[in-house]
Amino acid sequence: MQTNFFVYESVTLNYAMSTVQKILKFLLPQSWFQKIEEESKKWFIECNKCGYSKSVWEAGGIRAFATSKGKRIFGYCPKCKKYKFFKLTKKKEN
């Protein structure tokens, strides 16, 4: 039986890593990858209409060491069941 370490991670973390995330994990040193993951988890996409929110990392994206105001990302909102632009915001640290 062939084992895949990516499957193990998706089960323990309750989401599957995107292809880009898997490639970065393979190519980068572990400490760099962890910093990128931590930073990406601070950024959230949010629906203006229903308030649906998800971290960029959980959505399969990567956002590390970036700054922006008013950035929008096009995607599908599972609550509204429509394609729309999401607001991209960074959660402030306490």
C-alpha positions in Angstrom: 0.0 0.0 0.0 1.4 3.4 -1.0 1.3 6.1 1.7 1.0 9.8 1.1 2.0 12.2 3.9 -0.2 14.9 2.4 -3.3 12.7 3.1 -2.3 12.4 6.7 -2.1 16.1 7.1 -5.4 16.8 5.5 -7.1 14.4 7.9 -5.4 15.9 11.0 -6.0 19.5 10.0 -9.5 19.1 8.6 -8.6 20.5 5.2 -6.5 19.4 2.2 -3.5 21.5 1.3 -3.6 23.1 -2.1 -1.1 22.2 -4.8 0.8 25.4 -4.3 1.0 24.8 -0.6 2.3 21.2 -1.2 4.9 22.4 -3.7 6.1 25.1 -1.2 6.3 22.5 1.6 8.4 20.3 -0.6 10.8 23.0 -1.8 11.2 25.3 1.2 13.0 24.6 4.5 10.5 23.7 7.2 11.1 26.9 9.2 10.3 29.1 6.1 7.2 27.1 5.3 6.0 27.4 8.9 6.4 31.2 8.8 4.5 31.4 5.5 1.7 29.2 6.9 1.5 31.4 10.1 1.3 34.6 8.1 -1.3 33.2 5.7 -3.5 32.2 8.6 -3.7 35.8 9.7 -5.2 36.9 6.4 -9.0 36.4 5.9 -11.3 36.6 2.9 -14.8 37.9 3.9 -18.1 38.2 2.1 -19.5 41.7 2.4 -23.1 40.5 2.1 -23.4 37.5 4.5 -20.2 37.8 6.6 -18.8 34.4 5.6 -15.1 34.4 6.5 -12.2 32.0 6.0 -8.5 32.3 6.4 -6.5 32.5 3.1 -4.5 29.4 4.2 -7.6 27.3 4.7 -9.0 28.5 1.3 -5.8 27.1 -0.3 -4.0 30.3 -0.8 -0.7 31.8 0.4 -0.3 35.4 1.6 3.0 36.0 3.3 4.7 39.3 4.3 2.2 41.3 2.3 0.5 44.6 3.0 -2.6 46.0 1.2 -5.7 47.9 1.9 -9.0 47.4 0.0 -7.8 44.4 -1.9 -10.6 42.2 -3.3 -10.4 38.5 -4.4 -12.9 36.9 -6.7 -14.4 33.6 -5.5 -17.5 31.6 -4.6 -19.4 32.2 -1.4 -20.9 28.9 0.0 -23.4 30.8 2.1 -24.7 33.2 -0.6 -24.2 30.5 -3.3 -22.9 33.1 -5.7 -19.6 34.1 -7.3 -18.5 37.5 -5.9 -15.6 39.6 -4.8 -14.4 39.0 -1.2 -12.7 41.6 1.0 -9.2 40.6 2.1 -8.3 41.7 5.6 -5.5 40.9 8.1 -6.5 40.0 11.7 -4.8 42.3 14.2 -2.7 40.6 16.8 -3.7 41.1 20.4 
